[in-house]
Amino acid sequence: MHNDVEKILFDEATIKARIKEIGEKISKDYARRDVVAVGILKGAVVFFADLMREITIPVRFDFMAASSYGTSTKTSGVVRILKDIDTDIKGKDVIIVEDIIDSGLTLQYLRSNFEQRGANSVKLCALLDKPSGRRCDVKGDYIGFDVPNEFIVGFGLDYASLYRNLPYIAVLKKSVYEK
């Protein structure tokens, strides 16, 4: 365990097993449909890569960078698109793949944005869900795990661009981010 980690919530084997289940469900739900998976940079990259390998149907994928946090640990409430997708999603079924649903502001904005672009449907897939952090009514369609109202790192989630490469999901010690 990394010295800055208070406790591990989900180990690598548990995460991989859950990702496999989500991939199987998406493959079943989207059989014979025109699917575009959109990974939200940077946090979703690890989850996205593993999930795409578990989906057994044809799927296009693209990436977008959007944030309501900037460099803070608390949301600003304003969603900014830092990098847009390159794929035309009109008439396609879109699955937005995110690391965590926290405030819900980014995903609410992206769902509305993709609907306005003419997507046939827009579903939300997140490795983690933190319902206690919600600031709007957003529910994920495919969720890996619920997490407590703590600062979570690992498996793509970061603090100050660190800890993304941890192979597990953990709670970061408060002493690290309350300096």
N, C-alpha and C positions, 0 to 999 in steps of 0.2 A: 504494500500500500504506500502511496506517495505521502510524504511528511505533511503536506498541506491538507490532506483529506481527513475529515472527522470520522466518517463511516461510509462503507460501501453499501449502496442500496440494491444494486443488481449487478451480478458478476457477468463476465463475458458469455459464458455458456447459456445463462438464462436469457440474456439479450438476444443472442443468435437464434435460440429456439422460438422466441416470440416473433422475431422478424420473419422467420420461416412461416409461421402461422398466418401472419398478416399478408405475406406474399401469396400464399395459397388462397386466401379469402379474396384478395384483389383479382387474382387470375380467374377465379370462379365467377365473381361478380361482373367482370368486364370481358368475358369470352365473346369473341366476334364483334367487338366494338373498337372504335378508332380512339385510342388512348394516348394522351400526352401527360407524362409525369413531369412536374416542375419542382426541382429541388431548390430550396431557399438557402442561399449561401450566407455564411460559411458553415454554420452550425449543423446543417442537415447532411453534409457531404458524406460522413461516415455511415450514417443510417441509410441514406439514399443509395449508396453503392451496394451495400449488403442487400437492401430491399430489391433493387433492380435484378440482382442475381437470383432472387427467389420467385420472381414473377415469371410465369411460364408462357404467357401470351405475348404477341407482338406489342411493343410499347415504344413510342418515341419519348425521348426525354430532353429537357432543356433546363437551364438554370436562371435564377433571378436573385438579385441581392436587394433586400428590402429590410428596413429596420425602424423600430420606434424607440430604440434604446441609445443609439450612438455608442459612446464609450462609457456610459453610465450603467449602474446596476439597477436603475429604476427607469421605467418607460417615460418618454417625453410626452406621449399622447399623440404625436404627429408621426405619421408613417411616411417614410421617404423611400422611393425606388432608386437604388444606386446603380443597378444593372438590370435592364429589361430582358425578357425572353426574345429569342429570334424566330420562334416557331409561330406560324399562323394557327390560332386555336379555334377559329370560327368553325362551328359544327362538330367540334371534337369534344370528347369526354376528358376533362382535366382532373388530375389528382395532384393537389399541392402537397408536397412532402416537406415537413418541417421537423426540427429537432424537438421543440417543446411548444405547447400552447400554454402561455402564461397569461398575459393581459388579454389576449385575443384580438387586440387592435390590428396588428399586422395582417392576420389571417382574415379578419372581417373585411378589411380594405381590399386585400387581394382577391377574395371570393367575388366581391362586388365588381371589381375591375375586370376580372376575367369574364364574368357574366355580361358586362357591357361590351366586351369584345366579341360576343357571340358564341361563347363556348356552349356546347350542348348541355353539359352538366359540369359542376365543380364540386369535388369532394375534398375533404381535408384528412390528411394522414400525418400523424405525429408519433414519434417514438415515446414522448412523454407528455403528460397532461397535468397541469398544476391548477385545478379548479379554484383553489383559494386565491389565486392571483388575478382572476378574471375581472375585467373592467367593462366587458360587453358580453352579449349573449351569443357565444360561439361554441359550437360543439364539434368535436372531431368525429369523423366517420370511421376511421381506422386508428386505434390508439394502442400503443405498446403497453405503457404502465402509467398509473397515477403516481404522482410524487407529492411529498409534503411541501409546505411553504418554507422552503429552505433554499440556499443558494446551491444549485446543482451543477456539477462539472463532469467531464469525461464523455467518451464516445461521441465527440463532436461539439459538446457544450464547453464554453470557455469562461474564464475570467481574465480580462486584460490580454486576450489572445493566447492564453496559456491553458493547459490541461485538456485540450481537445483530443490529444492522442492517447489519453488513458483508455484502456480497453474495457473499462467498467463505468458505471454511473455512480457517482458519489456525492456526498454533502461536503462542501468546502468549509474549512474551519473559519469561523467569524473573524479570527485574528488576522486572516489573510486579506480580507476585503474591507474591514473596518479600521483601517490604519489612519 
